[in-house]
Amino acid sequence: MLMRLFKKEDETVQVLCFPDEEVEKGDYLMIEDFRNGKGLLVQVVDVQFANLPGLMEDLLRENLTEKTVFGDDFDPLNLESQITLLRDVRILMGKIRCSVENKHLNLNISWLPSRNFSRIYKIKSEHLTQILNLGKKRPIKIGKTREGSDFMIDADDLDGGLSIIVGRKGTGKSHLSKLLMLGLVNHGAPCIVFDVNGEYVNLGFNKNGEKNRYYEKIVVLEPGKNFKVTLAYVGKNILANILSYILGLPETSLREFFRVWSEVEKTGFITIKRLKEYLRLSNFHEHVKEALLSRFYTIERSGFFVENNSELLKIEDVLQKISSGGVIVLNLSKISNLERKIVVEFMLGKLVELLRRWVVKAVFLFAEEAHLYLRETYWEDIVTRMRHLGLFTVFITNQPDSINQDIYRQADSIFLFNFKNENDLNTIAKVSKVDGETMKSIAYSLEPYHCLVVGQVTKEIPIILKIEELPVKTMGETRKFFN
């Protein structure tokens, strides 16, 4: 039976759907008006029963009489089958996404289709991606649609943008981030990932442990082991940020630090040891001296800062190695939270410095659970200053409220996995890319490894897909006792 247009309020459309039509949340319908050849693209955000007059009374009466009335039914007009059919009639609650004219998208949704001269039908995902013209230039395969066809996005739509991957733990967030990362690598992009849990260190290996085609393009750096820096390479400004923002050095002591640095720099060689020696011999106030010395000891104990140039690893040298596509995996899983913040502060400061000097053209940064190590003032920097310099960030988190609201509002693309918690859903619902009703309704019912994609990568049209399996050793699974 044909679906019929029932009601329209603002951007919400109600469609009558009979039981023989298989329609689920997230599916797309086309409401095509024969008179003008235009159509409305509508996404189903909820499926409800049609509340027909007298339906509840009819259901109750049937339940009461079926045990007491005996005999044969006499129904020459076959009304019983019609009543049974009407009980299962559904109302599809849909949101208008855009209109389609001559196979081209149009954002004009101010017109109203006819109830009598419109045809409503379900659009297959493959047809939808053709209409949206997705994944044509630099395709990245990230999953499959409900019908099983491949779903591609364009690497160009991630370029220059800010993306967010958000969902409950165990739903497939890190899996998707690896797909995006390796897809960018395939197109020659350099990527850096802040790996909090050691999930990315084996991307160069297949599941059976053999080296894969990415092996030479994956560089794993472990702070304090194969990744160490000298103070001269770090520089005065970056070290000042570490002392001030991460180690909480007071403003008065920070001013004296600049004096100490300038004096020691005149000797031609800056090390922590020389900074400490100068401080001990200085006539600074004891509180200032103690504040600086205690923080120098903290930096020294981290093992990340060395005095010998032979142990120095320059970021630009590693970036040069992956300039034609690759990943720097910064393994933060084996160091303390304070050391993690110190390393990240250095990395971001040095990346901005290299980008500003055009030593590096651009970098894609993947930040897992960034709230654990990223200082508050960096959120605004990443959205504005850093992205203009060429640092394009993908945030991955299972705590939506840990990300600043300004980040959500300015995100170019969002990959949303399942959430059950009402507070999390309310946070996500504030995303400006799509209405809150869609986000809350669909996110609640998503299966594991299924996500709702919306933003620049889908031409602002929300699409549900199942995340593609990776042949590489992903290391993202939760370790269990009974496995």
C-alpha positions in Angstrom: 0.0 0.0 0.0 1.1 3.6 -0.6 2.3 5.9 2.1 0.2 9.1 2.5 1.2 12.6 3.6 -0.8 13.3 6.7 0.5 16.5 8.4 3.2 19.1 8.3 4.3 21.5 11.1 7.4 23.6 10.6 10.1 21.1 9.4 8.3 18.1 10.9 6.3 15.9 8.5 3.9 13.1 9.5 3.4 10.2 7.1 0.8 7.4 7.3 2.5 4.1 6.7 0.8 0.7 6.4 2.2 -2.5 8.0 3.6 -3.9 4.7 6.1 -1.0 4.5 9.4 -1.6 6.3 10.6 1.7 7.6 13.0 2.3 10.5 14.4 5.3 12.4 17.1 7.0 10.3 15.6 5.9 6.9 15.0 8.5 4.2 11.7 9.1 2.4 11.1 11.1 -0.8 7.8 13.0 -1.0 7.6 13.7 -4.7 5.0 16.1 -6.1 3.8 15.2 -9.6 2.6 18.7 -10.4 5.9 20.5 -10.2 8.4 17.7 -10.3 10.0 18.7 -7.0 10.5 16.5 -4.0 11.2 16.8 -0.3 13.9 14.6 1.3 12.6 13.6 4.7 14.5 11.6 7.4 12.4 9.4 9.8 13.2 10.2 13.4 10.5 8.2 15.1 7.9 5.6 14.3 4.6 5.6 16.2 1.2 3.9 16.1 -1.7 5.9 14.6 -4.2 6.6 17.3 -7.4 6.1 15.5 -10.8 7.1 17.1 -12.2 4.2 19.2 -9.1 2.0 18.8 -8.5 1.6 22.6 -12.2 0.7 23.2 -12.1 -1.8 20.3 -9.0 -3.5 21.7 -10.4 -3.8 25.2 -13.8 -5.1 23.9 -12.1 -7.8 21.8 -10.0 -8.9 24.8 -13.2 -9.1 27.0 -15.4 -10.9 24.5 -13.1 -13.5 23.0 -13.4 -15.7 26.1 -17.2 -15.4 26.5 -18.6 -15.4 22.9 -18.8 -18.6 21.0 -19.8 -19.4 17.4 -18.8 -18.6 13.9 -17.9 -15.1 12.7 -20.1 -13.8 9.9 -18.2 -11.0 8.0 -19.4 -10.8 4.4 -17.7 -7.4 3.8 -14.4 -8.6 5.3 -14.3 -5.7 7.8 -12.3 -7.7 10.3 -9.2 -7.8 8.1 -9.5 -4.1 7.5 -9.8 -3.4 11.2 -6.8 -5.6 11.9 -4.8 -3.7 9.3 -5.8 -0.3 10.7 -4.6 -1.3 14.2 -1.1 -1.6 12.8 -1.0 1.6 10.8 2.0 3.7 11.8 2.8 7.4 11.7 6.3 8.2 10.6 7.6 11.3 12.2 10.1 12.9 9.8 12.3 15.9 9.5 12.7 17.7 6.2 16.4 17.9 5.3 16.2 19.5 1.8 14.3 19.5 -1.4 15.4 17.8 -4.7 14.9 19.4 -8.1 16.1 17.7 -11.3 18.3 15.4 -9.2 20.0 18.4 -7.5 19.8 19.3 -3.8 18.1 22.6 -2.9 17.9 24.1 0.6 14.5 25.7 -0.2 12.0 23.8 1.9 9.4 26.6 2.1 6.9 24.9 -0.3 4.3 22.4 0.5 3.7 19.2 -1.5 0.2 18.0 -2.4 -1.6 15.3 -0.4 -3.4 14.1 -3.5 -0.7 14.4 -6.1 2.4 13.3 -4.2 4.1 9.9 -4.2 6.0 8.9 -1.1 8.6 6.2 -1.2 11.7 5.0 0.7 15.1 6.0 -0.7 17.9 3.4 -0.7 21.1 4.6 0.9 23.0 4.0 -2.3 20.6 6.3 -4.2 21.0 8.9 -1.4 24.8 8.9 -1.6 24.5 9.4 -5.4 22.2 12.4 -4.8 24.6 13.8 -2.3 27.6 13.0 -4.5 29.7 11.7 -1.6 33.2 10.1 -1.8 33.9 11.0 -5.4 37.2 13.0 -5.2 39.4 11.4 -2.5 37.2 8.5 -1.1 37.6 7.1 2.4 35.5 4.0 3.0 34.3 4.1 6.6 31.4 1.7 6.7 28.3 0.2 5.1 24.7 1.4 4.9 21.7 -0.6 6.1 21.3 -2.1 2.7 25.0 -3.3 2.7 26.4 -0.9 0.2 29.8 0.8 0.8 29.7 4.3 2.3 32.4 6.7 1.3 33.3 10.2 2.5 35.7 12.6 0.9 39.1 13.3 2.6 38.6 16.9 1.3 35.7 17.3 3.7 37.9 16.6 6.7 40.6 18.9 5.4 40.6 22.3 7.2 37.9 21.3 9.5 37.1 20.2 13.1 35.5 16.8 13.7 34.1 15.1 16.8 33.6 11.4 17.4 31.4 10.9 20.5 29.6 7.9 22.1 29.5 5.5 25.0 32.5 3.3 25.6 32.6 0.1 23.5 30.5 1.5 20.7 33.3 1.8 18.1 34.6 5.3 18.4 38.3 4.5 18.3 37.6 2.0 15.5 36.2 4.8 13.4 39.0 7.2 14.2 41.5 4.6 12.9 39.5 4.2 9.7 39.6 8.0 9.2 43.3 8.1 10.1 44.4 5.4 7.7 42.1 6.8 5.0 43.9 10.1 5.3 47.2 8.3 5.1 46.1 6.6 1.9 45.7 10.1 0.4 49.1 11.3 1.6 48.1 13.2 4.7 50.4 13.4 7.9 48.5 12.5 11.1 49.4 12.7 14.8 47.4 10.9 17.5 47.6 11.5 21.2 47.2 7.8 22.3 46.0 7.7 25.9 45.3 4.0 26.1 48.0 2.5 23.8 45.3 1.6 21.2 47.1 2.8 18.1 50.6 1.5 18.6 50.0 -1.7 16.5 48.4 -0.1 13.4 51.4 -1.3 11.4 50.4 -4.9 12.0 47.7 -7.2 10.7 45.5 -9.1 13.1 47.7 -12.2 12.7 50.7 -10.1 13.8 52.3 -9.7 10.3 53.5 -6.4 9.1 51.0 -4.6 6.8 51.3 -1.9 4.1 51.2 0.8 6.8 54.1 -0.5 8.8 56.7 1.9 7.4 54.3 4.8 7.8 53.5 4.4 11.5 56.0 6.0 13.9 55.4 5.2 17.6 57.0 7.7 20.0 57.2 7.0 23.7 58.2 10.0 25.8 61.3 9.4 28.0 62.3 6.4 25.8 62.7 7.0 22.1 61.3 10.5 22.3 63.3 13.1 24.3 64.0 16.8 23.8 66.5 19.4 24.9 65.6 22.7 26.5 67.3 24.6 23.6 64.9 22.8 21.2 61.9 23.3 23.4 62.5 27.0 23.5 61.8 29.7 26.1 58.2 30.4 25.2 57.1 26.7 25.2 58.9 26.0 28.5 57.3 29.1 30.0 53.9 27.7 29.0 54.7 24.4 30.6 55.9 26.1 33.8 52.9 28.4 34.0 49.9 26.4 32.7 50.9 22.9 33.6 53.1 23.3 36.7 51.3 26.4 38.1 54.3 28.7 38.4 53.2 32.1 39.8 53.4 35.2 37.6 56.1 36.8 39.7 58.3 33.7 39.5 57.6 33.5 35.7 59.1 36.9 35.2 62.3 35.9 37.0 62.4 32.7 34.8 62.7 34.8 31.7 65.7 36.7 33.3 67.3 33.4 34.3 66.9 32.0 30.8 68.4 35.1 29.1 71.4 35.0 31.4 72.1 31.3 30.9 71.5 31.6 27.2 74.5 34.0 27.0 76.7 31.1 27.9 75.7 29.4 24.6 74.3 26.2 26.1 71.0 25.9 28.0 70.3 22.9 30.2 68.2 22.2 33.3 71.4 21.7 35.3 72.7 25.2 34.3 69.4 26.8 35.1 69.5 25.3 38.5 73.1 26.3 39.1 72.3 29.9 38.1 69.3 30.0 40.5 71.3 28.7 43.5 73.9 31.5 43.0 71.4 34.2 42.4 70.1 36.7 44.9 66.4 36.1 44.1 63.8 36.0 46.9 63.8 32.5 48.5 60.1 31.9 47.6 60.8 32.7 43.9 63.9 30.6 43.9 62.1 27.6 45.6 59.2 27.9 43.2 61.5 27.7 40.1 63.8 25.0 41.5 60.9 22.7 42.5 59.4 22.9 39.0 62.8 22.3 37.4 63.2 19.2 39.4 59.7 18.0 38.2 60.7 18.6 34.6 64.0 16.8 35.2 62.3 13.7 36.8 60.0 13.3 33.8 62.8 11.9 31.8 61.4 13.7 28.7 64.0 16.5 28.8 67.7 15.7 28.2 71.0 17.6 28.0 72.7 15.6 25.3 71.9 16.6 21.7 72.6 13.0 20.6 69.3 11.9 22.4 67.3 14.7 20.9 64.4 13.8 18.5 63.1 16.7 16.4 59.4 16.6 15.5 60.1 18.1 12.1 62.4 15.2 11.3 59.7 12.7 12.1 57.1 14.7 10.1 59.4 14.7 7.2 59.5 10.9 7.3 55.7 10.8 7.0 55.3 13.8 4.7 53.8 11.6 2.0 51.3 10.0 4.4 51.8 8.5 7.8 51.0 8.6 11.5 52.9 9.7 14.5 51.5 7.7 17.4 52.4 9.6 20.6 52.0 6.8 23.2 50.9 8.5 26.4 49.7 5.4 28.1 52.8 4.7 30.1 53.4 8.0 31.7 51.7 9.9 34.6 48.9 12.4 34.1 51.2 15.4 34.8 53.9 14.1 32.4 51.2 13.6 29.8 50.1 17.2 30.1 53.8 18.4 29.9 54.4 16.4 26.7 51.1 17.5 25.1 51.9 21.2 25.9 55.3 20.8 24.2 53.8 19.0 21.2 51.1 21.6 20.5 53.5 24.5 21.1 56.1 23.0 18.7 53.5 22.1 16.1 52.2 25.7 16.0 55.7 26.9 15.8 56.5 24.6 12.8 53.3 25.4 11.1 53.8 29.2 11.5 57.3 28.9 9.9 55.8 26.7 7.1 58.2 23.8 8.0 55.0 21.7 7.9 52.1 22.5 5.5 49.3 21.0 7.6 48.7 18.2 10.2 45.7 16.2 11.2 45.5 15.7 15.0 43.5 13.0 16.6 42.9 13.6 20.3 41.6 10.7 22.4 39.9 11.9 25.6 41.4 15.4 25.3 40.0 16.6 28.6 42.5 14.5 30.4 45.5 16.4 29.2 44.4 19.5 27.2 44.4 22.8 29.2 41.2 24.9 29.1 42.7 27.8 27.1 43.6 25.4 24.2 40.0 24.7 23.3 39.5 28.1 21.7 42.9 28.0 20.2 42.2 24.7 18.4 38.9 26.1 17.0 40.3 29.4 15.8 44.1 30.0 15.7 45.4 26.5 15.2 43.0 25.4 12.5 43.9 28.6 10.5 47.6 27.6 10.8 46.9 24.1 9.5 46.2 22.0 12.6 43.0 20.1 11.9 41.6 18.3 14.9 39.5 15.2 15.5 38.2 14.9 19.1 37.3 11.4 20.3 35.4 11.1 23.7 32.8 9.2 25.7 32.1 12.2 27.8 30.2 14.8 25.7 30.2 17.4 28.5 34.0 17.3 28.7 34.1 19.2 25.4 33.5 22.9 25.4 30.1 24.0 23.9 31.9 26.3 21.5 33.7 23.3 20.0 30.3 21.6 19.3 28.9 24.8 17.7 31.9 25.1 15.4 32.4 21.5 14.5 32.3 20.8 10.8 31.4 17.1 11.1 30.1 14.9 14.0 30.1 11.1 14.2 27.6 10.2 16.9 27.5 6.7 18.5 25.0 5.3 21.0 24.1 7.1 24.2 21.6 6.1 26.9 22.3 8.7 29.6 19.8 11.6 29.5 22.4 14.2 30.4 24.7 13.1 27.6 21.8 13.2 25.1 20.9 16.7 26.2 24.5 17.8 25.7 24.6 16.3 22.2 21.2 17.7 21.3 22.7 21.2 21.5 24.8 20.5 18.4 23.8 23.1 15.8 24.3 20.8 12.8 21.0 19.1 13.2 17.9 19.5 15.4 18.0 18.1 18.9 15.0 15.8 18.4 16.9 13.9 15.7 20.1 13.6 17.8 18.3 12.4 20.9 15.9 10.0 19.2 18.4 8.3 16.9 21.4 8.3 19.2 19.4 6.4 21.9 18.5 3.5 19.5 21.8 3.1 17.7 23.4 -0.4 17.9 27.1 -0.9 18.7 29.4 0.0 15.8 26.6 2.0 14.2 26.8 5.8 14.1 24.9 8.8 12.9 27.1 11.0 10.7 26.2 14.6 10.1 28.1 17.7 8.9 30.4 18.6 6.0 31.2 15.0 5.2 27.6 14.3 4.4 26.6 17.6 3.0 24.8 18.4 6.3 22.4 15.4 5.8 22.4 13.0 8.8 23.1 9.4 7.7 23.2 6.1 9.8 25.9 3.6 8.9 27.7 0.5 10.3 31.4 1.1 10.8 33.7 -1.0 8.5 35.9 -3.7 10.0 39.7 -3.0 10.0 42.2 -5.7 8.9 44.9 -4.1 11.2 45.6 -4.9 14.8 43.3 -2.2 16.4 44.0 -2.9 20.2 40.8 -1.1 21.1 38.9 -3.9 22.7 38.2 -4.0 26.4 40.3 -6.6 28.2 38.1 -9.1 30.0 38.8 -11.8 32.6 36.5 -14.5 31.2 37.7 -14.3 27.5 
